[in-house]
């Protein structure tokens, strides 16, 4: 159980919270099914592989949050350039 915490830690840091609960539940369900069918070592290896496959740009949190101030400054520079 300890070894499964690291991938979940990184998924929580990188993925949007709206997807995280469903993804975590699906990963745990897959892991339990694989432990029943395969050895625990192979199930853990497949668990890590599934976590790596989930790292898609569409699921990432935004790196830079665009605030109103940054949009306003960008607009002011654009207007200053035009005049």
C-alpha positions as CSV (number, residue, x, y, z in Angstrom):
1,X,0.0,0.0,0.0
2,X,2.9,2.4,0.7
3,X,4.3,2.1,-2.8
4,X,1.0,3.2,-4.3
5,X,1.1,6.6,-2.5
6,X,3.8,8.1,-4.7
7,X,2.0,8.0,-8.0
8,X,-1.2,9.3,-6.3
9,X,0.8,12.1,-4.7
10,X,2.1,13.3,-8.2
11,X,-1.3,12.9,-9.7
12,X,-2.8,15.1,-7.0
13,X,-0.2,17.7,-7.7
14,X,-0.5,17.7,-11.5
15,X,-4.2,16.9,-12.4
16,X,-7.3,19.0,-12.1
17,X,-9.3,18.2,-9.0
18,X,-12.5,17.6,-10.9
19,X,-11.0,14.5,-12.6
20,X,-8.9,13.3,-9.7
21,X,-11.6,11.4,-7.7
22,X,-12.8,9.4,-10.6
23,X,-9.2,8.6,-11.8
24,X,-8.1,7.6,-8.3
25,X,-11.1,5.3,-7.9
26,X,-10.6,3.7,-11.3
27,X,-6.9,3.1,-10.5
28,X,-7.6,1.5,-7.2
29,X,-10.3,-0.7,-8.7
30,X,-7.9,-1.9,-11.5
31,X,-5.2,-2.5,-8.9
32,X,-7.5,-4.7,-6.7
33,X,-8.7,-6.7,-9.8
34,X,-5.1,-7.2,-10.9
35,X,-3.9,-8.3,-7.4
36,X,-6.6,-11.0,-7.6
37,X,-5.5,-12.2,-11.0
38,X,-1.7,-11.5,-11.0
39,X,1.0,-11.3,-8.4
40,X,1.1,-8.1,-6.3
41,X,4.4,-7.1,-7.9
42,X,3.0,-7.3,-11.4
43,X,-0.2,-5.5,-10.3
44,X,1.9,-2.7,-8.8
45,X,4.0,-2.4,-12.0
46,X,0.8,-2.1,-14.0
47,X,-0.5,0.5,-11.6
48,X,2.6,2.6,-12.1
49,X,2.2,2.2,-15.9
50,X,-1.5,3.3,-15.7
51,X,-0.5,6.4,-13.8
52,X,2.1,7.3,-16.3
53,X,-0.4,6.9,-19.1
54,X,-2.8,9.3,-17.4
55,X,-0.3,12.2,-17.7
56,X,-2.1,14.0,-20.5
57,X,-1.9,17.8,-21.1
58,X,-5.7,18.0,-21.2
59,X,-5.9,16.8,-17.5
60,X,-3.1,19.0,-16.1
61,X,-3.7,22.0,-13.9
62,X,-2.9,25.3,-15.6
63,X,0.7,26.3,-14.9
64,X,0.1,30.1,-15.0
65,X,-3.1,31.5,-13.8
66,X,-4.1,34.5,-15.9
67,X,-5.4,37.2,-13.7
68,X,-7.2,40.3,-14.7
69,X,-4.1,42.4,-14.0
70,X,-1.9,40.4,-16.5
71,X,-4.6,40.6,-19.2
72,X,-5.0,44.4,-18.6
73,X,-1.2,45.0,-18.8
74,X,-1.0,43.0,-22.0
75,X,-3.9,45.0,-23.5
76,X,-2.2,48.3,-22.4
77,X,1.1,47.3,-24.1
78,X,-0.9,46.4,-27.2
79,X,-2.6,49.8,-27.3
80,X,0.7,51.6,-26.7
81,X,2.3,49.7,-29.6
82,X,-0.5,50.7,-31.9
83,X,-0.2,54.4,-31.1
